[in-house]
């Protein structure tokens, strides 16, 4: 599919790495918190369950022509900080920093997806 320049799995890995870099001591970022072989100890299963649909939805909305890309990015970025605060126990200040960094990353993905069309 041309909607996926990079995999949504890569988005989740980038999010986990950002959580490790910016909120290492406060967040529940640990990749090995589950012994599931499915995640190959690269990805926190809690992050995968919560943010996988959000990453896929952002890519599908950006790749399609239903809504403007900026609105798809807002749909992705706005709930990111409250979800990080609620489910991954990241403090608000760091949650907004991680959300802003993910927003910048997804903006680059959006530009790449729009250049394909």
Residue pairs with C-beta under 8 A, 6 or more apart in sequence:
1 63
2 63
2 113
2 116
2 117
3 59
3 60
3 62
3 63
3 64
3 113
4 59
4 63
5 109
5 112
5 113
5 116
6 109
8 52
8 55
8 56
8 59
9 43
11 51
11 55
11 102
11 105
11 106
11 109
12 43
12 47
12 48
12 51
12 52
12 55
13 42
13 43
14 102
14 105
15 47
15 51
15 98
15 102
16 29
16 31
16 42
16 43
16 44
16 47
18 98
18 101
18 102
19 27
19 29
19 44
19 47
19 84
19 88
19 90
19 98
20 29
22 94
22 97
22 98
22 101
23 29
23 90
23 91
23 94
23 95
23 98
26 89
26 90
26 91
26 94
27 84
27 88
27 89
27 90
27 94
28 44
28 46
28 88
28 89
29 44
29 47
29 88
30 44
31 39
31 41
31 42
31 43
31 44
32 41
33 44
33 45
33 46
34 44
34 45
36 45
39 45
39 48
44 88
46 87
46 88
47 88
50 83
50 87
50 88
51 80
51 83
54 76
54 79
54 80
54 83
55 76
57 75
57 76
58 72
58 73
58 75
58 76
58 106
59 109
59 113
61 67
61 71
61 72
61 75
62 69
62 72
62 73
62 109
62 110
62 113
62 114
63 113
63 117
69 110
69 113
69 114
72 110
73 103
73 106
73 107
73 110
76 102
76 103
76 106
77 99
77 100
77 102
77 103
77 106
80 95
80 98
80 99
80 102
80 103
81 92
81 95
81 96
81 98
81 99
82 95
84 90
84 95
84 98
84 99
85 91
85 92
85 95
90 98
